[in-house]
Structure formats: C-alpha cells, structure tokens
Amino acid sequence: MINKFRTDLHEDLDAVWDGASIAVGGFGSSGRPDALLNALSDLGKTDLHLYVNNVGDDFTGIGRLVMEGRVRRLTASFPVLPEFYDEYFAGRVELELIPQGTLAERMRAGGAGVAAFYTPSGSGTMLADGTFPASYSEGQPEMLLPAKEERVFDGRPHVLEYGITADFGLVKAQQADPKGNVRFHLSARNFNPLAAMSGRTTFVEVERLVQAGDLDPDDIHLPGVFVDHVVMTAAPIPADLPRRAASLTKG
C-alpha cells in the first residue's frame, strides 16, 4: 500500500517553488488550510499565484501571504479583506476577479481534463469585455484582464473560460486515511475537492487520521487518486476552552 502520510509539514511543503500556482480549498474560514498556507510563509515562498474563493477576513493563511507580499496574483471571487485592496491599488498584487460558480467549474474542469467551457456568467460585464483592471501602477490601471471569447447558445451569450490546472493544491479535511482518501465536514467541503482535483500535486491538511478501510467507500468525498501528501496538523481542542474563552471575554 502506498502510504501518503507525512510527518514533517515544512520539509514536504518545501517542494512548492517560488512562482508556483496554487489552488486553495475552503469557504471563508471553513475548510481553509491555514497550517499549509502559514507554512508557505514560514518557508519564505514568494511570487505565488493563488486560486481561491476568498481571501478571508484576518491575517492568517491567505491574508498573511498577501500582507507579507508573497502573492503575485490572486484569482478569486470574494477578496473581502480591506487591506487586500490597499495592496491591489498600490500595484503590489494582481487581481483576476471571477464569478464563484465559474471558479468552481474551472477547478473541476482542470481536474477532469476539460480544457475549456462556455458559461453565461460574466457575459456583458467588465470581467469579460476587457475593461477590468488586473493591476494598478501609481493609482492608475496598468494591466487589464483580456476580453473573453463569446458565443451565443440558445439566444444567450456565453463566454469562454479555461480549466484551472495548478502546480499545487492545498486542502483541509476532517478525516483521511494513509491512502489519501478524504472526508470533509459540512461546508468545509466547498471548493476543497475541486482544489484537490485541479492541483498537479496535492497536500491535505487533516484533523484526524484513520486506518485504511475505516472510511466507507460511499462516505469518501475525495478519492486518494487526487491526493499526494497527507499531513496531520490540527492540535487537540483544550477541554477547558469554554471556560478560558469566557475568562478572556471578561478580561
């Protein structure tokens, strides 16, 4: 049996090179692989192109990478972190804004070997007509997203979108076995299977490692064929967490 479980997070993640493209799973903070993302910062990785639904609203994970100047380009649907826009308008990071469903399908398509597809989402907007600023310089647009090819199907205009095949995929899961079979928890399933599929090499940050065969085949959300490395990163939740949280609140 191929054992994909790894014991040294930083040693194995050091395979990510500067300038790599990375598909990142999660929906907001749910299912976001913060341990893997923070490890990229610890390792000093730079010039990264991230494909992710949103930046988040804090300075861990993606927010940390952005604020440390390690992200060259962000392809995302909801970059809601205000400080991200400071970096964007200052010309320190590029932005490819993309409809959420289109991002999901681009990841899925790349993982399934589909080169491109047509969708009505974004047609007739700045995201498709070549007028959306991808980057700024001295407060002015420097580079625009290219206009998208358009065709009409059943009387409705559609734009051409390309599948995403990233150099790496970073994913967070609730359970995994040494073969790389994975189960996610509730909304953490959003974007995580797709990010794993679209990465040529995929790392899974897992909360609980189970034995091979413990996961029922019908209960596996992501089969091990899409996973290369499984790392155990979650620390146990302190038993006195509610009491400690209350005491901190009373501060």
N, C-alpha and C positions, 0 to 999 in steps of 0.2 A: 504494500500500500504506500502511495506517495504521501508523505507527511508534510503538510504545508504550514504547520505551526512553527512560529519563530519566537525565540526568547529575547532577542536583542533588537528592540524597535529601531534605535538610531543606526545600528550597523546595517540592517537590511534596507531601511528607507534611504540610506546614503546612495543607493542606486539611482535615485532621482537626480538628474543633471540640471545645471543651470540652463534656463531657456526652455525647459520641458513644458508640454501642455498636459494639464491635469483635469480630469473630470471628478467633481466632488459631489457626494450624495448629501441628503438631508433636506429638511424643510424648515427654515428658520433655525432654531437651536435644536429641534427634534431630529435626531439621527445624524447630527453633524459630527464628522470625525475629528474632533478638536485635538485629540492626542497626536494623531498623524500630522495634522496641519501645524500644530505647535512644534513638532519635531522638525519640520522643514525649516522653521525659523531658527531653531537651536542649531541646525546643521549649516545655516548660513546660505541656503538656497536662494537664488535671485533670478530675475528676468522671467518669471513664470507666467504662463497663460492659463487662467483658471476658467473652467466651465462649471457654473454653479447657479442654482436657482436664485439665491440671495446672499448678500454679504453678512447679514446678521446685524445685531444692534449693540455689539460690545467689541472689545479689543482682544478677544481670544480667537484662535483659529484663523479664519479668513481676514477678520478685522485686524488682527495682529500682523499678518503678512502684508496687508495693504499699507498700514501705518509705518511699517519698517521699510517700506519701499522695495519690497521683494516681488511685487506683481507688476508685470509689464502691461498685460491686457486682461480684462475681465469680460467674459461673455455671460450675461446674467439677465434675469427678469426683474428682480426687485432689489437693487442696491440701495437699501433704505438708510444705511449708516450715514449721518450727515457729514462726518469727517471724510468719507469716501469722496464726496463731491468736491471738497477742498482739494484733494489730490488730483481729481479729474480735471477741474477747471484750471489748476496750476500746471497742467501738462505732464504730470508725473505718472499717470496711468491712463491707458486707453480703455474705452467702454464700447462694447458691442451689445446694445440693448436688444432683447429678443422676447417675443411673447412666450409665456410659460409653457403652453402646450406644444409650441414649436420646439422649444429647447428639449422638452421631454422626448419628443419624437425624433429629433436629430440625434440624441444619445442612443435611443433604441435602434434607429436605423443604422448608425455606425456599428453597433454591436451585432446587428443581424446581417451585416454585409450589404446593406442597401445604400447605394451611392448618393441618391438624392430623391426628392419627392416634391410634389406641389401641394400648397396649402392656401386657403383664402386668408388666413390670419396675417395681418400686417399689410395686406394689399391696400394701396391708396394712401399710405401713411409715410411719414418721414423715414421709417425703418426700411422701406422698400424703394423709395424714389431717389435715393442718392443724396439726401439733404441732411441726414442726421450726423452730427459731429462725433467722430470716433475719438478725436483728441483735440486738445487746445494748446495754444502757444501764445504767451503774453496776452491772455484774456480773449483771444480770438480763435475760432475754429481753424485747425491746422490740417486735419485729415477727415474726410467724410466716409461713411460706410458706402460701399459701392451699390449702385442701383441693382435690383434683383430682376432676373428674367421673369416675364409674366406671360401666362397663357389663360385662355378662357375655357372653362369647363361648365357645361350646362348653363351657359349665360352668365357665369360668375367668374370674375378674375381671380387667378391664383398666382402665387409667387413661388419660384424655385428655391428650395432650401437644401443644403447639403448635410449628409450624415456626419456626425462627430466621431472620429476615432482618435482618442487622446493617447499620449505616450503612457500615461498612468491613470489609474482610477483609485480614489480614496473613499472608503466606505465605512460606515459604522453599523454594527449588527448587535442584536441581543444574544444570539447563540450561533455557534459554528462548531463543526467537527473538524478533525485533523485533515480530512479530505477537502475541506473548503466549502462544504455545503452549509448554507446560511439561512437563518430565520431572523426577520426583523420584528420590531414591536410597534404595532399600531401605526401612527403617522410617520414614524421613522422609516417606513417602507417607501415613502415618497422620494423619488429620484435616486435612492441608493441602489436598487437593482440595475437601473439604467446607467448610472455612472460606472458601476462594476462592469457591465457589458461593453461599454464603449472604451474602456481602458485596455491598452495592449498588455500592460502589467498591472494587476490589481491587488491592492492591500486592503485587508479587512481588519478594522479595529473592533474587537469583540468583548462583550461584557462577561460572557460565560462560555467556556469551552466544554463541549460534551464529547462523549465517545462516538466513534463511527458506528452508525446503526441506531443511535438514540433518537435521531430525528426521523419521524415517519416520512417516507417519500412524498406523501401528499401534503406534508406540512413544511416542505422546503421552499422558500421564496426565491432563492438564488442557487442554482446548482454549482458544484465545485469546479466545473469546466471553465467558469468565468473568473475564478479566484486563483491567485498565485501565492499569496502570503497571508497568514492569519496571525495577528498579534494580540496578546492579552494586555489590555491597558487600563481597564476600569478598576479603581480602588474600591474596597468594601465600603458601604454606607455606614457611618458610625451609628451605633444603637441609640445614642443619646442625641441624635441630630435634632429632633423636635424641641427638646429642652434647650439645647445650645442655641438654636435659631431664635427661640423666644427670648433668651437672655441677651442676645446680641441686639434684638429689636428694642428691648427696654434700655439698652446701652447706657 
